[in-house]
Amino acid sequence: METLAVMAGKKFRFSLDHLLRLRRHQAEQAEQALAGAIRTRHDHEARLEAAEDMVQTLAAEAPTPGTGTPADFRRFAATQQEAFRARTQARAALEVAQREESDARRALVKARQPEEALHTLQTREQAAHHQGQQRAETAILDDQANAAYCRQLRSEA
């Protein structure tokens, strides 16, 4: 009966709490990595948009034949070539950033799986603890009721 009394007042402590904290930390790190990858992708999208705007602006400002010198045409062609190169690099960098974001999403899902499994175990363990406490409390109440009944029988006799 003494162990039942102890069980009735015992607080729940998850046996794998240290592992759950570790898995939660790993999931938080994966979330931060994903947030960084998203920021990087947004930066590369902005760079690509700026590069495409530059190509469009240059196309609108192209010198017409007969209005400029050959040096003007060469400068324009060099500038346009540089804009095309910048756009190509920005597009390639964006593709890399998109792949890294995708990898970070998969890593986050993978990092959350063990944490979710531990949460499930914690819930089960907590339910088992609660049931044990209920049984212990019920046993104590039964013993008290039984003792009171026995006292009543002795006092009547």
C-alpha positions in Angstrom: 0.0 0.0 0.0 2.9 2.3 0.7 4.1 2.2 -3.0 0.5 2.9 -4.1 0.5 6.1 -1.9 3.8 7.1 -3.5 2.5 6.4 -7.0 -0.6 8.5 -6.4 1.4 11.7 -5.8 4.2 11.1 -8.3 4.6 13.7 -11.0 5.0 12.5 -14.6 8.5 12.6 -16.1 9.1 11.5 -19.6 11.9 8.9 -19.7 13.2 10.1 -23.0 13.0 13.8 -22.3 16.7 14.5 -22.9 16.4 12.8 -26.3 13.2 14.8 -27.1 15.0 18.0 -26.3 17.9 17.0 -28.6 15.5 16.2 -31.5 13.6 19.4 -30.9 16.9 21.3 -31.2 17.8 19.5 -34.4 14.4 20.4 -35.8 14.8 24.0 -34.9 18.2 24.1 -36.6 16.6 22.6 -39.7 13.9 25.3 -39.6 16.6 28.0 -39.4 18.4 26.4 -42.3 15.2 26.4 -44.3 14.5 30.1 -43.4 18.1 31.0 -44.6 17.6 29.1 -47.8 14.3 30.9 -48.4 16.0 34.3 -47.8 18.8 33.3 -50.2 16.3 32.2 -52.9 14.4 35.6 -52.5 17.7 37.4 -52.9 18.5 35.5 -56.0 15.0 36.1 -57.4 15.5 39.8 -56.9 18.9 39.7 -58.6 17.4 37.8 -61.6 14.6 40.3 -61.8 17.1 43.2 -61.8 19.2 41.6 -64.5 16.1 41.0 -66.7 15.1 44.6 -66.2 18.6 45.7 -67.2 18.3 43.6 -70.4 14.9 45.1 -71.2 16.2 48.6 -70.5 19.1 48.1 -72.8 16.9 46.7 -75.6 14.8 49.9 -75.4 17.8 52.1 -75.4 19.6 50.4 -78.3 21.1 52.9 -80.7 19.5 52.9 -84.1 21.7 52.5 -87.2 23.1 55.8 -88.5 22.7 57.6 -85.2 25.9 56.6 -83.4 29.5 55.9 -84.1 31.0 52.5 -84.3 32.5 53.0 -80.9 29.0 53.7 -79.5 27.8 50.4 -81.0 30.8 48.5 -79.6 30.2 50.0 -76.1 26.5 49.1 -76.4 27.2 45.6 -77.5 29.7 45.1 -74.6 27.2 46.5 -72.1 24.5 44.3 -73.6 26.8 41.3 -73.5 27.5 42.0 -69.8 23.8 42.3 -69.0 23.2 38.9 -70.7 26.0 37.3 -68.7 24.7 38.8 -65.5 21.2 37.5 -66.3 22.6 34.0 -67.0 24.6 34.0 -63.8 21.6 35.2 -61.8 19.4 32.5 -63.3 22.0 29.8 -62.5 22.4 31.1 -58.9 18.6 31.0 -58.5 18.4 27.4 -59.7 21.1 26.5 -57.1 19.2 28.4 -54.4 15.9 26.6 -55.3 17.7 23.2 -55.0 19.2 24.2 -51.7 15.7 25.3 -50.4 14.3 22.0 -51.6 17.0 20.1 -49.8 16.4 22.2 -46.6 12.7 21.3 -46.8 13.5 17.6 -47.0 16.0 17.9 -44.1 13.3 19.6 -42.0 10.8 16.9 -42.7 13.4 14.3 -41.8 14.4 16.1 -38.6 10.8 16.4 -37.5 10.0 12.7 -37.9 12.0 11.5 -34.8 10.6 14.4 -32.7 7.0 13.5 -33.7 7.7 9.9 -32.8 9.0 10.9 -29.4 5.9 13.1 -28.9 3.8 10.0 -29.6 5.8 8.0 -27.1 5.5 10.8 -24.5 1.8 10.9 -24.9 1.5 7.1 -24.5 3.8 7.1 -21.5 1.9 10.0 -19.9 -1.4 8.1 -20.4 0.1 5.0 -18.8 1.3 7.2 -15.9 -2.1 8.7 -15.5 -3.7 5.3 -15.5 -1.2 4.1 -12.9 -2.0 7.1 -10.7 -5.7 6.5 -11.1 -5.3 2.8 -10.1 -3.2 3.8 -7.1 -5.7 6.4 -6.0 -8.5 3.9 -6.5 -6.6 1.3 -4.4 -6.1 3.8 -1.6 -9.7 4.8 -1.6 -10.8 1.2 -1.7 -8.4 0.4 1.3 -9.8 3.4 3.2 -13.4 2.4 2.5 -12.6 -1.2 3.5 -10.9 -0.1 6.7 -13.9 2.2 7.5 -16.3 -0.7 6.9 -14.2 -3.0 9.1 -14.2 -0.3 11.9 -18.0 0.1 11.5 -18.4 -3.7 11.8 -16.2 -3.8 15.0 -18.1 -1.0 16.6 -21.4 -2.6 15.9 -20.3 -5.9 17.4 
